Amino acid sequence: MQFLEKEILEITETTWASMLGLNIGPREFSGGMGPIEEYLTGKIEITGAWTGAVLLHGSRELAAAAAAIIFSHEFGCGTEQDSLDAMYELTNIIGGNIKSLLPEPCQLSLPSVEATTENHLQPLGLERMSELVFDCQAQPLFVSVWKK
């Protein structure tokens, strides 16, 4: 079993249901993400007794759908900044909940969100401990935990 797999699954499903009112579930995923320019990445770093990072890779379409719900506007009427802000909030909540499962003391950085690059897929100096792939409205969400 991957590192904290069951807990990450529960945290992600609970966050999605409570914040967005949407069902999200694990999905089998073979192969790569596809064109990375279609994704946004949220990253939050954890330092202290355990050092690493939590990354969320979500499609721009999924981020726009989340933004429409969070900011109460019609899908397709939001801005790129709305999508970035939605991913920021989701990264902060999921990362914070994962941090609470790690050895204390640990500190959480502020999240960062940007267009996905190759550097997000294999962060330098970090080892992937866990990666889960979810499906929400036929869009993938990747949640991964990396340790230094």
N, C-alpha and C positions, 0 to 999 in steps of 0.2 A: 504494500500500500504506500502511496505517496505521502509525503510530509503533510499532516493536517488535512488530508483530502476530505474526510467526512465533515470536518468543521468548516472548511472553505465552502463546501457545497451548501451547508446549512446557512452560513452567513450570507452568501450571495442570493440564495432563494428568498431569505427573509428580508433582505434589503430591497430587493426588486419588488416583492409583494407589498411591503409597507410604504416605500417611497413612490412607486410607480403604479401599483395595483396591477402589475403584469405578471403572468406566469413565466418563469424561466426554469429550464431544467437542463441537466447534463445531456450532452450529445456525443456520440461517437464521432471522432474526427480523424481522418487519415489524410496525410498530405499537409501542405502548407496553407497559409492564410489566403493566398491569392495575392492580387496586387496590393502592396502595403499602402499605397497612396489612398486607398479607400478606407483606411483605419485611423483612429485617434488612439493615443496611448496616454493613460494616466499612470503616474509613478509616484509612490510615496516611500521614503526611506525610513528605516528603523535602525536606531543605534543604541548601544548600551550592552547589556548582558548578552544580547543576540543582535547581530548586525546583518542587515540585508535590505531587501526592498520587496514591495508588492507592486505588480504591474497589472493593469487592465488594458487589453486591446479590444476596442469595440469598433464596429463599422461606423462610418459617418452617418449612415441611415439609422442605426440603432441609437447613436448619440442624439440625433435630431428628434427621434421619437421620444426619448427620455426628456429632452429639453421641452418639447411640446407639453408633456404632462407636468413637469416641475414648474414651468413658467406659465402654464394655463393659456396656451395659444394653439392655434390650428397647426397640425403637422404640415411642414413645408413653409410656414410663415416665419419661422425663427431665423436667427442669424448664426453664422459660424461661431460667434462668441457665446451664444446660448448653448450650442452643442459642447463647446469647451467647458463652460461653467457646469453643465450637467455631469460631464465626465469627472470634473474636479470634485463635485460633491459625492458622487458614487465611489470614487477612488478613496476619498477621505473616510467615508463610512466603512467601506469594506476593509481598507487598510487598518483603520483604528480597531475594528473588531478582531482582526487577525493578530494585531499587536497584543491585545489583551490575553491571548493564549500563550504568549512567549514568556521566557524567564524574565523576571524583573531584576533591576530596573531597566526599562527601555523607554526611549523617547521617539516620537513620531515627527517627521519633518512635515512641512506644508506640502501638499501634492503639487505636481506639475502636470500639465496636459499639453500635448502638442501632436502634430502630425507624426504618424509612425515612421520610423527610419530603421535601417538594418541594425543600428546600435541598440535599439529597444528590444530586438528579437534575441540578442545574445549580449547582455550587458557585460562590459569588460570587468574582470576581477570578481565576478559573481558566479555561483553555481546554482543551477535551477534545482530547487528542492521539490517543487510541485507545480503542475499545470493542469487546470481543468478547463474544459470547453463547454460552454452553455449555448442554448438555443433560446432566443426570444423573438417571436414574430418572424421566424425564418431567418434571423440574423445571428451570427456568432458573436460570443463574448468570450475572450480568453482571460482567465485569472491565473496569474503565476506568482510564486513566492521564490525569491532568490536569496541565497546566503553568501556572505563574504567569507 
